[in-house]
Amino acid sequence: MPLHHPKHRHHDDDLLPYRRSDDEAKPRRPYTPTFAPSSPGSANRLLVLFAGTCLILAAASFAFAVTVSRNRPPPPQPPPAVAFRCGPAEDSLRSFLASSSPGRNYSAGDREKVLAVVGVHTEHGSAARRAALRATWFPPNPEGIVSLEHGTGLTFRFVSGRPKDKQKMEDLQKEADMHHDFLFIDADEDTKPPQKMLAFFKAAYHMFDAEFYVKADDDIYMRPDRLAALLAKERPQHRTYVGCMKKGPVVNDPNMKWYESSWELLGNEYFVHASGSLYALSSEVVEAIASAKSESLRMFDYEDVTVGAWMLTMNVKHEDTRAMCDTACTPTSIAVWDKKCSGSCNITDKIKQLHNTTLCSKSPTLPPEVEEEE
């Protein structure tokens, strides 16, 4: 009789997810863990919780970004471009003629055709110099300027920027309203000379269709008739730079006069360039300058050096004319000035003394031997 051993219950049975059948012959299934399915309500709660968490994170990220952007230092600004604007350029003579002679063709918007426009550069504190020039070689009134223009092809203006000081500007405006001989350029009076010169060329080219554009200082004695004869000459080269050519050492010591802050770009000696007291540029040259972007032109500390540097890039003919920088009146002198006199003598008295000299003011335009040859 077979012995029947009672079934022993294994303690692991309580860990199984199912109950073993009484049938010992039924094969045992492999153990596979299962999880009880979640109810629809709990799943929805999980989704809501997840969405809320994402929303909170997004809001926190946005708040952080706003805080950082507010506290971030502003990006570095580019260096300010050279600016010449302080009001449009104005020709007081053209404005006066247009208003006083409506029947004549003096439109302030047209480019007046002349042989040359001569800009005598001046400033607020030089009223005595302007008075001395008007009493000698500079036409003293609008009628004189127009008459000289008809006789020589040259038209003259005192060139000035506009002072920031209200009283100074009022003083200049009163003088302009009295004599009508100012060209106010698109620059402040305190603008550096090279930048002021660029503003002059732009304004002069816009207003005048000239064969030459002339820059002069207000401390020279000039013979306009001889200047006209010089500029009217036939030249094979149309791109011309006329003046007293010079060169000299570049001053690299900031404690010395004529210090050039960009000396390292120039070397030990300046290139050949015209003296800044009087020089002339032909129309094609000024057209190129006037159409160039202001920031594309190299500016040195001094106007004559700066203009000379521009000339090196334009394939111009340098015409050295010593008659434009005589120190005393001669039968051929065009302009008389003494650089040694600058700051050490009374310019106004000097100009009047020269004008009272027959050789300065009353000698022929050309020496007799030159007139006979022609």
Sequence and secondary structure as in RCSB ss.txt:
>XXXX:A:sequence
MPLHHPKHRHHDDDLLPYRRSDDEAKPRRPYTPTFAPSSPGSANRLLVLFAGTCLILAAASFAFAVTVSRNRPPP
PQPPPAVAFRCGPAEDSLRSFLASSSPGRNYSAGDREKVLAVVGVHTEHGSAARRAALRATWFPPNPEGIVSLEH
GTGLTFRFVSGRPKDKQKMEDLQKEADMHHDFLFIDADEDTKPPQKMLAFFKAAYHMFDAEFYVKADDDIYMRPD
RLAALLAKERPQHRTYVGCMKKGPVVNDPNMKWYESSWELLGNEYFVHASGSLYALSSEVVEAIASAKSESLRMF
DYEDVTVGAWMLTMNVKHEDTRAMCDTACTPTSIAVWDKKCSGSCNITDKIKQLHNTTLCSKSPTLPPEVEEEE
>XXXX:A:secstr
          GGGGGSSS   S TTS             HHHHHHHHHHHHHHHHHHHHHHHHHHHHHHHHS   
          SS  EEHHHHHHHHH TTS   TTS EEEEEEEEEE  GGGHHHHHHHHTTTS SSHHHHHHHHH
HHSEEEEEEEEE SSHHHHHHHHHHHHHH  EEEEEEETTS HHHHHHHHHHHHHHHEEEEEEEEEETT EE HH
HHHHHHTS  S SSEEEEEEE  B B  TTSTTB TTGGGTTTB   EEEEEEEEEEHHHHHHHHHS GGGS   
SSHHHHHHHHHHTTT EEEE GGGGBSS  TT SEE  GGGTTTS HHHHHHHHHTSHHHHTS SS HHHHHH 
